[in-house]
């Protein structure tokens, strides 16, 4: 019975984490699509945002089409 409770708790935590990551990914993609870009920094700027979106897409087996469109926006901005 304790083990079941532990699994259920972990399952609930995973749902919360998954939901948080999904909403974070959506916010980042919207920001990048609207060119609301602060700076090209790797950790705190648009490149860090891009890395997050890439790993999110791979981790959750999401379609990469949305990521690729955002990637083009960011790389164009960085190289200009």
VMD Tcl script that draws the C-alpha trace (Angstrom):
set ca {
  {0.00 0.00 0.00}
  {2.83 2.40 0.76}
  {4.46 1.55 -2.56}
  {1.22 2.32 -4.40}
  {0.98 5.68 -2.69}
  {4.56 6.44 -3.66}
  {3.89 5.60 -7.32}
  {0.76 7.71 -7.33}
  {2.63 10.64 -5.80}
  {5.40 10.35 -8.38}
  {2.80 10.15 -11.13}
  {1.15 13.36 -9.91}
  {4.54 15.10 -9.74}
  {5.32 14.00 -13.30}
  {2.02 15.44 -14.51}
  {2.81 18.75 -12.82}
  {6.34 18.84 -14.26}
  {5.10 17.91 -17.75}
  {2.48 20.64 -17.59}
  {5.03 23.21 -16.43}
  {7.47 22.31 -19.21}
  {4.73 22.42 -21.84}
  {3.52 25.86 -20.76}
  {7.10 27.15 -20.57}
  {7.79 25.87 -24.06}
  {4.64 27.58 -25.41}
  {5.58 30.90 -23.80}
  {9.11 30.77 -25.18}
  {7.94 29.92 -28.69}
  {5.38 32.74 -28.65}
  {8.05 35.18 -27.47}
  {10.50 34.10 -30.16}
  {7.85 34.19 -32.91}
  {6.93 37.76 -31.96}
  {10.63 38.77 -31.98}
  {10.44 39.77 -28.32}
  {14.10 39.01 -27.97}
  {16.32 40.45 -25.26}
  {19.79 39.36 -26.24}
  {21.49 36.45 -27.97}
  {22.97 35.01 -24.75}
  {23.34 31.25 -24.50}
  {21.88 30.86 -21.01}
  {19.63 33.83 -20.50}
  {18.88 34.93 -24.04}
  {17.28 33.67 -27.20}
  {19.87 30.95 -27.82}
  {19.12 29.49 -24.40}
  {15.42 29.67 -25.21}
  {16.09 27.89 -28.48}
  {18.04 25.13 -26.72}
  {15.19 24.63 -24.26}
  {12.68 24.29 -27.11}
  {14.90 21.83 -28.96}
  {15.40 19.57 -25.94}
  {11.70 19.82 -25.07}
  {10.73 18.69 -28.58}
  {13.16 15.77 -28.42}
  {12.25 14.77 -24.87}
  {8.53 14.71 -25.50}
  {8.74 13.48 -29.11}
  {6.94 16.56 -30.31}
  {6.86 17.45 -33.96}
  {9.92 19.54 -34.81}
  {8.13 21.74 -37.37}
  {7.27 24.45 -34.84}
  {10.76 24.31 -33.37}
  {12.35 24.63 -36.82}
  {10.33 27.74 -37.66}
  {11.47 29.36 -34.41}
  {15.03 28.20 -35.05}
  {15.04 30.06 -38.38}
  {13.86 33.26 -36.69}
  {16.54 33.08 -33.99}
  {19.42 32.16 -36.30}
  {18.47 34.95 -38.72}
  {18.50 37.41 -35.82}
  {21.84 36.15 -34.49}
  {23.58 36.30 -37.85}
  {22.23 39.75 -38.77}
}
mol new
graphics top color blue
foreach p $ca { graphics top sphere $p radius 0.5 }
foreach p [lrange $ca 0 end-1] q [lrange $ca 1 end] { graphics top cylinder $p $q radius 0.2 }
display resetview
